[in-house]
Amino acid sequence: MEMKRDRYLNALIRKEQLLSEGVDEDHIIE
């Protein structure tokens, strides 16, 4: 259970990082 939970949290963190990077790039482009 802990393994699956860790993987799920890691996936969420990666998504948040990608989204934050995408937003930063959008701001730079604008």
C-alpha positions in Angstrom: 0.0 0.0 0.0 2.8 2.5 0.9 4.6 1.8 -2.4 1.5 2.6 -4.4 0.8 5.7 -2.3 4.4 6.9 -2.8 4.1 6.4 -6.6 0.8 8.2 -6.7 2.2 11.2 -4.7 5.3 11.3 -7.0 3.1 11.3 -10.0 1.1 14.3 -8.6 4.4 16.1 -7.8 5.7 15.6 -11.3 2.4 16.9 -12.8 2.5 20.0 -10.5 6.1 20.6 -11.6 5.3 20.3 -15.3 2.2 22.6 -14.9 4.2 25.2 -13.0 7.0 25.1 -15.7 4.3 25.4 -18.4 2.8 28.4 -16.7 6.3 30.0 -16.4 6.9 29.4 -20.1 3.5 30.9 -21.0 4.3 34.0 -19.0 7.7 34.4 -20.6 6.1 34.0 -24.1 3.5 36.6 -23.3 
